[in-house]
Amino acid sequence: MSKFFIDRPIVAMVIAILMVIVGAVTITSLPVAHFPNIVPPEIQLQASYVGADRADTEQIRLPRLSNSKSTAWTT
């Protein structure tokens, strides 16, 4: 069987292209209910800022913490 495809590489390429086309058509017709539920990862942060109230902590520290955590995961 492998000798057939070695001797006729065009047939092997046509079959591969047909498989890709059939796969693309099939995935576009797949209902959303059959896709798995993917939940994005979550991170919980706890920070203390001595001498500041809640509003100061949210405005000053939280953006720094969230930016540092979000950029650490992209590398």
Distance bins in CASP14 RR format, pairs under 12 A and 6 or more apart:
PFRMAT RR
TARGET T0000
AUTHOR 0000-0000-0000
RMODE 2
METHOD distances of the structure
MODEL  1
1 7 0 0 0 0 0 1 0 0 0 0 0
1 8 0 0 0 0 0 1 0 0 0 0 0
1 11 0 0 0 0 0 1 0 0 0 0 0
1 12 0 0 0 0 0 1 0 0 0 0 0
2 8 0 0 0 0 0 1 0 0 0 0 0
2 9 0 0 0 0 0 1 0 0 0 0 0
2 12 0 0 0 0 1 0 0 0 0 0 0
3 12 0 0 0 0 0 1 0 0 0 0 0
4 10 0 0 0 0 0 1 0 0 0 0 0
4 11 1 0 0 1 0 0 0 0 0 0 0
4 12 0 0 0 0 1 0 0 0 0 0 0
4 15 0 0 0 0 0 1 0 0 0 0 0
5 11 1 0 0 1 0 0 0 0 0 0 0
5 12 1 0 1 0 0 0 0 0 0 0 0
5 13 0 0 0 0 1 0 0 0 0 0 0
5 14 0 0 0 0 0 1 0 0 0 0 0
5 15 0 0 0 0 1 0 0 0 0 0 0
5 16 0 0 0 0 0 1 0 0 0 0 0
6 12 0 0 0 0 1 0 0 0 0 0 0
8 14 0 0 0 0 1 0 0 0 0 0 0
8 15 0 0 0 0 0 1 0 0 0 0 0
9 15 0 0 0 0 0 1 0 0 0 0 0
9 16 0 0 0 0 0 1 0 0 0 0 0
10 16 0 0 0 0 0 1 0 0 0 0 0
10 17 0 0 0 0 0 1 0 0 0 0 0
11 17 0 0 0 0 0 1 0 0 0 0 0
11 18 0 0 0 0 0 1 0 0 0 0 0
12 18 0 0 0 0 0 1 0 0 0 0 0
12 19 0 0 0 0 0 1 0 0 0 0 0
13 19 0 0 0 0 0 1 0 0 0 0 0
13 20 0 0 0 0 0 1 0 0 0 0 0
14 20 0 0 0 0 0 1 0 0 0 0 0
14 21 0 0 0 0 0 1 0 0 0 0 0
15 21 0 0 0 0 0 1 0 0 0 0 0
15 22 0 0 0 0 0 1 0 0 0 0 0
16 22 0 0 0 0 0 1 0 0 0 0 0
16 23 0 0 0 0 0 1 0 0 0 0 0
17 23 0 0 0 0 0 1 0 0 0 0 0
17 24 0 0 0 0 0 1 0 0 0 0 0
18 24 0 0 0 0 0 1 0 0 0 0 0
18 25 0 0 0 0 0 1 0 0 0 0 0
19 25 0 0 0 0 0 1 0 0 0 0 0
19 26 0 0 0 0 0 1 0 0 0 0 0
20 26 0 0 0 0 0 1 0 0 0 0 0
20 27 0 0 0 0 0 1 0 0 0 0 0
21 27 0 0 0 0 0 1 0 0 0 0 0
21 28 0 0 0 0 0 1 0 0 0 0 0
22 28 0 0 0 0 0 1 0 0 0 0 0
22 29 0 0 0 0 0 1 0 0 0 0 0
23 29 0 0 0 0 1 0 0 0 0 0 0
23 30 0 0 0 0 1 0 0 0 0 0 0
24 30 0 0 0 0 0 1 0 0 0 0 0
26 34 0 0 0 0 0 1 0 0 0 0 0
27 34 0 0 0 0 0 1 0 0 0 0 0
27 35 0 0 0 0 1 0 0 0 0 0 0
30 36 0 0 0 0 0 1 0 0 0 0 0
40 70 0 0 0 0 0 1 0 0 0 0 0
40 73 0 0 0 0 0 1 0 0 0 0 0
41 69 0 0 0 0 0 1 0 0 0 0 0
41 70 0 0 0 0 0 1 0 0 0 0 0
41 73 0 0 0 0 1 0 0 0 0 0 0
42 69 0 0 0 0 0 1 0 0 0 0 0
42 73 0 0 0 0 0 1 0 0 0 0 0
43 65 0 0 0 0 1 0 0 0 0 0 0
43 66 0 0 0 0 1 0 0 0 0 0 0
43 68 0 0 0 0 0 1 0 0 0 0 0
43 69 1 0 1 0 0 0 0 0 0 0 0
43 70 0 0 0 0 1 0 0 0 0 0 0
43 72 0 0 0 0 1 0 0 0 0 0 0
43 73 0 0 0 0 1 0 0 0 0 0 0
44 65 0 0 0 0 0 1 0 0 0 0 0
44 66 0 0 0 0 0 1 0 0 0 0 0
44 69 0 0 0 0 0 1 0 0 0 0 0
45 57 0 0 0 0 0 1 0 0 0 0 0
45 58 0 0 0 0 0 1 0 0 0 0 0
45 61 0 0 0 0 1 0 0 0 0 0 0
45 62 1 0 0 1 0 0 0 0 0 0 0
45 63 0 0 0 0 0 1 0 0 0 0 0
45 64 0 0 0 0 0 1 0 0 0 0 0
45 65 1 0 1 0 0 0 0 0 0 0 0
45 66 1 0 0 1 0 0 0 0 0 0 0
45 67 0 0 0 0 0 1 0 0 0 0 0
45 68 0 0 0 0 1 0 0 0 0 0 0
45 69 1 0 0 1 0 0 0 0 0 0 0
45 70 0 0 0 0 0 1 0 0 0 0 0
46 57 0 0 0 0 0 1 0 0 0 0 0
46 61 0 0 0 0 0 1 0 0 0 0 0
46 62 0 0 0 0 0 1 0 0 0 0 0
46 65 0 0 0 0 1 0 0 0 0 0 0
47 54 0 0 0 0 0 1 0 0 0 0 0
47 56 0 0 0 0 0 1 0 0 0 0 0
47 57 1 0 0 1 0 0 0 0 0 0 0
47 58 0 0 0 0 1 0 0 0 0 0 0
47 60 0 0 0 0 0 1 0 0 0 0 0
47 61 1 0 1 0 0 0 0 0 0 0 0
47 62 1 0 0 1 0 0 0 0 0 0 0
47 63 0 0 0 0 0 1 0 0 0 0 0
47 64 0 0 0 0 1 0 0 0 0 0 0
47 65 1 0 1 0 0 0 0 0 0 0 0
47 66 0 0 0 0 0 1 0 0 0 0 0
47 68 0 0 0 0 0 1 0 0 0 0 0
47 69 0 0 0 0 0 1 0 0 0 0 0
48 54 0 0 0 0 0 1 0 0 0 0 0
48 56 0 0 0 0 0 1 0 0 0 0 0
48 57 0 0 0 0 1 0 0 0 0 0 0
48 61 0 0 0 0 1 0 0 0 0 0 0
48 65 0 0 0 0 0 1 0 0 0 0 0
49 55 0 0 0 0 0 1 0 0 0 0 0
49 56 1 0 0 1 0 0 0 0 0 0 0
49 57 1 0 1 0 0 0 0 0 0 0 0
49 58 0 0 0 0 1 0 0 0 0 0 0
49 59 0 0 0 0 0 1 0 0 0 0 0
49 60 1 0 0 1 0 0 0 0 0 0 0
49 61 1 0 1 0 0 0 0 0 0 0 0
49 62 0 0 0 0 1 0 0 0 0 0 0
49 64 0 0 0 0 0 1 0 0 0 0 0
49 65 0 0 0 0 0 1 0 0 0 0 0
50 56 0 0 0 0 0 1 0 0 0 0 0
50 57 0 0 0 0 0 1 0 0 0 0 0
50 61 0 0 0 0 0 1 0 0 0 0 0
51 57 0 0 0 0 1 0 0 0 0 0 0
51 60 0 0 0 0 0 1 0 0 0 0 0
51 61 0 0 0 0 0 1 0 0 0 0 0
52 58 0 0 0 0 1 0 0 0 0 0 0
52 59 0 0 0 0 1 0 0 0 0 0 0
52 60 1 0 0 1 0 0 0 0 0 0 0
52 61 1 0 0 1 0 0 0 0 0 0 0
52 62 0 0 0 0 0 1 0 0 0 0 0
53 59 0 0 0 0 0 1 0 0 0 0 0
53 60 0 0 0 0 0 1 0 0 0 0 0
53 61 0 0 0 0 0 1 0 0 0 0 0
54 60 0 0 0 0 0 1 0 0 0 0 0
54 61 0 0 0 0 0 1 0 0 0 0 0
54 62 0 0 0 0 0 1 0 0 0 0 0
55 61 0 0 0 0 0 1 0 0 0 0 0
55 62 0 0 0 0 0 1 0 0 0 0 0
56 62 0 0 0 0 1 0 0 0 0 0 0
57 63 0 0 0 0 0 1 0 0 0 0 0
57 64 0 0 0 0 0 1 0 0 0 0 0
57 65 0 0 0 0 1 0 0 0 0 0 0
58 64 0 0 0 0 0 1 0 0 0 0 0
58 65 0 0 0 0 0 1 0 0 0 0 0
58 66 0 0 0 0 0 1 0 0 0 0 0
61 67 0 0 0 0 0 1 0 0 0 0 0
61 68 0 0 0 0 0 1 0 0 0 0 0
62 68 0 0 0 0 0 1 0 0 0 0 0
62 69 0 0 0 0 0 1 0 0 0 0 0
63 69 0 0 0 0 0 1 0 0 0 0 0
63 70 0 0 0 0 0 1 0 0 0 0 0
64 70 0 0 0 0 0 1 0 0 0 0 0
64 71 0 0 0 0 0 1 0 0 0 0 0
65 71 0 0 0 0 0 1 0 0 0 0 0
65 72 0 0 0 0 0 1 0 0 0 0 0
66 72 0 0 0 0 0 1 0 0 0 0 0
66 73 0 0 0 0 0 1 0 0 0 0 0
67 73 0 0 0 0 0 1 0 0 0 0 0
67 74 0 0 0 0 0 1 0 0 0 0 0
68 74 0 0 0 0 0 1 0 0 0 0 0
END
